[in-house]
C-alpha cells in the first residue's frame, strides 16, 4: 500500500505577506506561493518579485536551483585576486559589467534592495563560517574580532577595490551600502 505524502502547510508564509517571503528556503515553493499570490491579487510588487526570483534562480525546475546572484558575487570576489594589466583590462571590465548586470545594479528598486539584503545575509553566514576556521593546522579558533575584520575586508575588496579599478564605483554604491549595513547587523548579532 502506498501512502501519499502530505503537502506541507505553507499558509503561514502567506500570513502578513511578504513579511515571511525570505523565510521560504525552498525556491520552488517560494515561486509557487508567489505565483499563487499573483493569480489571486495581481499585485505589481509580486510580479516584480517573480521577475527578480527568476533572474536570481533561473526558471528551471531543478531540485537545487543555482543562485546566480551568489555566483556573480563570488566571481567579483575572484576578480579581486586577479591582477589587471593592459592585456586583460578590457575583458575584465566587460566581465565585471556582466556580473553587475546579473546582480541587477542597473535596474535597482526597493524590491531588488530586499533581494540584495537576503543575498548578503546568506553570503555573510557562509563567510563567517569560512573565515572562523582554525587559524593554524586545525589548532585554536580565530576570535570574533578577527573574523569580523576579515569579513569586512572581504566585502571592501569585492565591492570597492574591484569596481574602482574600472571606475564603476557609482554603479555599485547602493549594493555596497546594503552590504555594509547587512554586515554590521550580522556581526552585531553573531
Residue, then its C-alpha position, 0 to 999 in steps of 0.5 A: x500500500x502506498x501512502x501519499x505524502x502530505x503537502x506541507x502547510x505553507x499558509x503561514x508564509x502567506x500570513x502578513x505577506x511578504x513579511x515571511x517571503x525570505x523565510x521560504x528556503x525552498x525556491x520552488x515553493x517560494x515561486x509557487x506561493x508567489x505565483x499563487x499570490x499573483x493569480x489571486x491579487x495581481x499585485x505589481x510588487x509580486x510580479x516584480x518579485x517573480x521577475x527578480x526570483x527568476x533572474x536570481x534562480x533561473x526558471x528551471x525546475x531543478x531540485x537545487x536551483x543555482x543562485x546566480x546572484x551568489x555566483x556573480x558575487x563570488x566571481x567579483x570576489x575572484x576578480x579581486x585576486x586577479x591582477x589587471x594589466x593592459x592585456x586583460x583590462x578590457x575583458x575584465x571590465x566587460x566581465x565585471x559589467x556582466x556580473x553587475x548586470x546579473x546582480x541587477x545594479x542597473x535596474x535597482x528598486x526597493x524590491x531588488x534592495x530586499x533581494x540584495x539584503x537576503x543575498x548578503x545575509x546568506x553570503x555573510x553566514x557562509x563567510x563567517x563560517x569560512x573565515x572562523x576556521x582554525x587559524x593554524x593546522x586545525x589548532x585554536x579558533x580565530x576570535x570574533x574580532x578577527x573574523x569580523x575584520x576579515x569579513x569586512x575586508x572581504x566585502x571592501x575588496x569585492x565591492x570597492x577595490x574591484x569596481x574602482x579599478x574600472x571606475x564603476x564605483x557609482x554603479x555599485x554604491x547602493x549594493x555596497x551600502x546594503x552590504x555594509x549595513x547587512x554586515x554590521x547587523x550580522x556581526x552585531x548579532x553573531 
